[in-house]
Amino acid sequence: DNMGLFLGASLVALIGFVWMGVLVTAGLNAYTKYGFWKTVPFALFSYYWTLQVLTNVLAVATAGIIGRWSVIGEKTPTFSRGMQEALTRARTYSFGCICFGSLFFGIYQSIQGLSDFLWSKRIPCLPTILDRILRKINYVVHELNEWAYVYVGLYGYSYTSAAKNTTELFRNKGWDDVVDNYLATNIMFMANMAVGLLTAVCGLAFGAFEYTIMWSSGFTNPTTEGFLVGFLVGFLMSSILLSVVTATINTLVICLAEQPVRFKVNHPDLSDKLEGAWSQMMEDAHSEMS
C-alpha cells in the first residue's frame, strides 16, 4: 500500500546520483587547481551533508506516512492525499529542520571521515586534535539524534524540540540503554558498506580496464580513484534507499512507546510481535550491563 514511498526514494536516489556526478566533476577540477587541503575537506563535507539531507527528507516523509498507518489506522495507497501531504511537508515546511539537523551531523561525520583518512596516512598531530574535537561534541550528537526526525514527521516540531521530546520519551520509558545499543541503524550501515564495497570493486575494475577514459576525464590514478568514487556512489544510493526501512522501524518504535494502546487496537498482531522483540532487547541490554 505504500509503494509511493519507494518510488519517492528512487526519485531521491536519482537526484543523489546526478548530484554525485556534479560533485566528482567539480572536485576533480578543484583538486587539480587548488590541491588537497582546499578541495577534499569541503568535498567531504558536501558529500556528508547532502547525503544526510536526502536521507532525512525521506525519513520525515516516512514518519508522517507510517505514523498515520500505525496510530490512526489509515491506509495510504500510492500517491494518496496523506502520502502527498507527508512528502510535501518534508520538502517544504520541515525542510529547514532537516537541513539544520543534517548540517550538524554533516560536520560531525566530515571530521570523523577526515580523521580516519589522516590516521590511515599516518599524519601526526592533526588526527589527534580531530579526535579530541569529536569526543567533545559526542554528547551533543547523542542528544540530537536520528529519532528526532520521527517527531518532525509526525508533529512538525523543530529539530531541537523533536530531539528533546524523543530523549525525554525514552528516558521516561526507561529505554535509554536499549536505544543506545539500537541495532537497526548499525545493520543498515553494514548493508550500505557492503553495497559501497561492491560498487567500489566495479569502479576499480572500470579504472583498470578503461583507464584511458578515466585519464581523459581528469583522473590521475584511475584504479584508486575509481575505487573511491565507486564506493561513495554505492554508499550514497544504498543509504537513500534503505533510509525508508530505517525510518519505518524508528517510527514504529516511537508509536509503540507513545501510543501503545492505539497501536495495539489498529495492529494487534504487529504490536504483539514488536512488544515481544523489544522486551527481549531490553532484557539483553540489561543483562549485558549487569
C-alpha positions as semicolon CSV with decimal commas, in nm:
position;residue;x (nm);y (nm);z (nm)
1;D;0,000;0,000;0,000
2;N;0,299;0,232;0,045
3;M;0,476;0,184;-0,288
4;G;0,477;0,560;-0,325
5;L;0,745;0,573;-0,054
6;F;0,979;0,355;-0,254
7;L;0,901;0,544;-0,574
8;G;0,987;0,863;-0,386
9;A;1,307;0,703;-0,256
10;S;1,401;0,601;-0,610
11;L;1,349;0,959;-0,729
12;V;1,563;1,095;-0,444
13;A;1,829;0,833;-0,525
14;L;1,831;0,953;-0,886
15;I;1,876;1,311;-0,765
16;G;2,162;1,193;-0,545
17;F;2,326;1,013;-0,837
18;V;2,311;1,322;-1,059
19;W;2,444;1,540;-0,778
20;M;2,728;1,293;-0,719
21;G;2,831;1,330;-1,083
22;V;2,840;1,709;-1,040
23;L;3,042;1,678;-0,717
24;V;3,300;1,445;-0,874
25;T;3,342;1,666;-1,180
26;A;3,375;1,985;-0,975
27;G;3,601;1,811;-0,721
28;L;3,843;1,689;-0,987
29;N;3,875;2,034;-1,139
30;A;3,921;2,198;-0,798
31;Y;4,173;1,934;-0,686
32;T;4,383;1,990;-0,998
33;K;4,379;2,367;-0,949
34;Y;4,386;2,412;-0,569
35;G;4,527;2,089;-0,425
36;F;4,420;1,856;-0,141
37;W;4,354;2,089;0,155
38;K;4,143;2,338;-0,039
39;T;3,933;2,068;-0,201
40;V;3,894;1,738;-0,015
41;P;3,764;1,866;0,324
42;F;3,496;2,076;0,152
43;A;3,402;1,797;-0,090
44;L;3,378;1,553;0,202
45;F;3,156;1,790;0,396
46;S;2,936;1,849;0,091
47;Y;2,901;1,474;0,042
48;Y;2,802;1,400;0,401
49;W;2,565;1,695;0,436
50;T;2,384;1,624;0,110
51;L;2,361;1,255;0,200
52;Q;2,207;1,345;0,536
53;V;1,959;1,590;0,381
54;L;1,840;1,343;0,119
55;T;1,801;1,052;0,362
56;N;1,635;1,268;0,629
57;V;1,382;1,413;0,383
58;L;1,274;1,054;0,324
59;A;1,285;0,981;0,699
60;V;1,048;1,270;0,776
61;A;0,810;1,175;0,495
62;T;0,816;0,810;0,605
63;A;0,742;0,906;0,966
64;G;0,436;1,103;0,858
65;I;0,300;0,817;0,648
66;I;0,379;0,529;0,886
67;G;0,256;0,737;1,183
68;R;-0,087;0,771;1,022
69;W;-0,094;0,400;0,948
70;S;0,021;0,297;1,297
71;V;-0,188;0,520;1,524
72;I;-0,487;0,620;1,313
73;G;-0,504;0,302;1,108
74;E;-0,515;0,500;0,785
75;K;-0,403;0,320;0,473
76;T;-0,204;0,532;0,230
77;P;-0,214;0,391;-0,123
78;T;0,035;0,515;-0,376
79;F;0,001;0,891;-0,431
80;S;-0,283;0,922;-0,181
81;R;-0,357;1,258;-0,018
82;G;-0,189;1,151;0,308
83;M;0,126;1,049;0,126
84;Q;0,135;1,369;-0,075
85;E;0,094;1,576;0,244
86;A;0,380;1,392;0,415
87;L;0,612;1,433;0,117
88;T;0,516;1,799;0,076
89;R;0,582;1,873;0,445
90;A;0,923;1,704;0,425
91;R;1,040;1,914;0,131
92;T;0,882;2,245;0,233
93;Y;0,767;2,322;0,589
94;S;1,009;2,084;0,764
95;F;1,296;2,127;0,517
96;G;1,472;2,385;0,734
97;C;1,467;2,149;1,035
98;I;1,604;1,871;0,818
99;C;1,887;2,086;0,683
100;F;1,976;2,208;1,033
101;G;1,999;1,859;1,180
102;S;2,177;1,731;0,870
103;L;2,425;2,019;0,888
104;F;2,530;1,925;1,239
105;F;2,574;1,558;1,152
106;G;2,741;1,657;0,825
107;I;3,007;1,847;1,019
108;Y;3,046;1,564;1,271
109;Q;3,080;1,293;1,008
110;S;3,311;1,506;0,793
111;I;3,550;1,549;1,087
112;Q;3,526;1,178;1,162
113;G;3,592;1,081;0,799
114;L;3,884;1,325;0,769
115;S;4,031;1,194;1,095
116;D;4,011;0,833;0,974
117;F;4,175;0,931;0,646
118;L;4,461;1,113;0,819
119;W;4,518;0,822;1,057
120;S;4,541;0,588;0,756
121;K;4,807;0,818;0,606
122;R;4,992;0,826;0,943
123;I;4,992;1,205;0,954
124;P;5,093;1,316;1,308
125;C;4,916;1,557;1,546
126;L;4,615;1,664;1,337
127;P;4,418;1,335;1,369
128;T;4,464;1,350;1,747
129;I;4,325;1,705;1,755
130;L;4,026;1,600;1,543
131;D;3,956;1,302;1,771
132;R;3,952;1,533;2,073
133;I;3,701;1,758;1,896
134;L;3,485;1,453;1,824
135;R;3,492;1,347;2,189
136;K;3,391;1,697;2,297
137;I;3,080;1,706;2,075
138;N;2,988;1,339;2,120
139;Y;2,739;1,426;2,398
140;V;2,560;1,673;2,172
141;V;2,544;1,411;1,897
142;H;2,386;1,173;2,146
143;E;2,120;1,430;2,242
144;L;2,049;1,544;1,884
145;N;1,965;1,201;1,749
146;E;1,811;1,042;1,444
147;W;1,487;0,973;1,636
148;A;1,410;1,344;1,622
149;Y;1,312;1,315;1,256
150;V;1,021;1,091;1,358
151;Y;0,875;1,373;1,569
152;V;0,942;1,621;1,288
153;G;0,744;1,399;1,052
154;L;0,465;1,321;1,300
155;Y;0,406;1,662;1,455
156;G;0,604;1,918;1,255
157;Y;0,827;2,009;1,552
158;S;1,152;2,196;1,513
159;Y;1,457;1,972;1,513
160;T;1,581;2,069;1,860
161;S;1,232;2,037;2,015
162;A;1,186;1,700;1,848
163;A;1,523;1,576;1,975
164;K;1,438;1,691;2,328
165;N;1,099;1,518;2,319
166;T;1,236;1,186;2,193
167;T;1,513;1,191;2,454
168;E;1,260;1,256;2,732
169;L;1,026;0,987;2,596
170;F;1,293;0,718;2,605
171;R;1,420;0,834;2,943
172;N;1,070;0,821;3,096
173;K;1,012;0,475;2,948
174;G;1,349;0,353;3,077
175;W;1,464;0,272;2,725
176;D;1,785;0,476;2,725
177;D;2,021;0,178;2,735
178;V;1,829;-0,010;2,465
179;V;1,825;0,290;2,232
180;D;2,199;0,342;2,285
181;N;2,256;-0,017;2,166
182;Y;1,994;0,001;1,892
183;L;2,086;-0,242;1,616
184;A;1,873;-0,131;1,320
185;T;2,096;0,165;1,230
186;N;2,411;-0,046;1,263
187;I;2,267;-0,321;1,045
188;M;2,168;-0,071;0,776
189;F;2,513;0,088;0,796
190;M;2,677;-0,251;0,737
191;A;2,443;-0,310;0,442
192;N;2,538;0,030;0,299
193;M;2,907;-0,052;0,347
194;A;2,861;-0,385;0,168
195;V;2,692;-0,215;-0,128
196;G;2,959;0,056;-0,128
197;L;3,239;-0,203;-0,138
198;L;3,066;-0,391;-0,419
199;T;3,037;-0,078;-0,633
200;A;3,393;0,017;-0,533
201;V;3,517;-0,310;-0,685
202;C;3,322;-0,226;-1,001
203;G;3,487;0,119;-1,004
204;L;3,827;-0,041;-0,954
205;A;3,768;-0,280;-1,244
206;F;3,649;0,004;-1,465
207;G;3,956;0,209;-1,379
208;A;4,184;-0,086;-1,456
209;F;4,031;-0,181;-1,790
210;E;3,909;0,157;-1,913
211;Y;4,192;0,371;-1,780
212;T;4,209;0,578;-2,099
213;I;3,855;0,704;-2,034
214;M;3,947;0,780;-1,673
215;W;4,259;0,971;-1,778
216;S;4,066;1,175;-2,032
217;S;3,804;1,257;-1,763
218;G;4,069;1,410;-1,537
219;F;4,151;1,119;-1,305
220;T;4,523;1,091;-1,226
221;N;4,508;0,747;-1,062
222;P;4,228;0,556;-1,238
223;T;4,220;0,244;-1,018
224;T;4,239;0,414;-0,678
225;E;4,008;0,698;-0,767
226;G;3,770;0,460;-0,947
227;F;3,752;0,252;-0,628
228;L;3,685;0,561;-0,415
229;V;3,419;0,711;-0,643
230;G;3,252;0,371;-0,681
231;F;3,234;0,332;-0,305
232;L;3,091;0,680;-0,249
233;V;2,826;0,636;-0,517
234;G;2,720;0,293;-0,391
235;F;2,711;0,405;-0,028
236;L;2,505;0,711;-0,123
237;M;2,248;0,517;-0,326
238;S;2,213;0,241;-0,069
239;S;2,180;0,489;0,219
240;I;1,900;0,674;0,042
241;L;1,701;0,363;-0,048
242;L;1,743;0,190;0,289
243;S;1,660;0,508;0,483
244;V;1,293;0,426;0,423
245;V;1,337;0,095;0,609
246;T;1,525;0,257;0,899
247;A;1,269;0,539;0,930
248;T;0,982;0,288;0,927
249;I;1,136;0,091;1,214
250;N;1,210;0,410;1,411
251;T;0,853;0,536;1,364
252;L;0,703;0,205;1,477
253;V;0,918;0,212;1,791
254;I;0,813;0,571;1,871
255;C;0,446;0,488;1,816
256;L;0,480;0,180;2,035
257;A;0,633;0,393;2,311
258;E;0,396;0,688;2,284
259;Q;0,062;0,536;2,179
260;P;0,081;0,163;2,266
261;V;-0,297;0,121;2,315
262;R;-0,400;0,280;1,985
263;F;-0,122;0,095;1,805
264;K;-0,244;-0,234;1,951
265;V;-0,605;-0,163;1,855
266;N;-0,515;-0,091;1,491
267;H;-0,248;-0,360;1,450
268;P;-0,275;-0,621;1,728
269;D;-0,052;-0,886;1,569
270;L;0,227;-0,645;1,481
271;S;0,202;-0,481;1,824
272;D;0,244;-0,817;1,999
273;K;0,548;-0,901;1,787
274;L;0,710;-0,562;1,846
275;E;0,644;-0,571;2,220
276;G;0,792;-0,920;2,244
277;A;1,102;-0,827;2,041
278;W;1,151;-0,502;2,232
279;S;1,115;-0,674;2,569
280;Q;1,379;-0,925;2,463
281;M;1,611;-0,643;2,357
282;M;1,566;-0,473;2,694
283;E;1,644;-0,795;2,880
284;D;1,957;-0,848;2,669
285;A;2,070;-0,488;2,723
286;H;2,023;-0,505;3,100
287;S;2,197;-0,843;3,121
288;E;2,499;-0,707;2,933
289;M;2,522;-0,412;3,174
290;S;2,493;-0,625;3,488
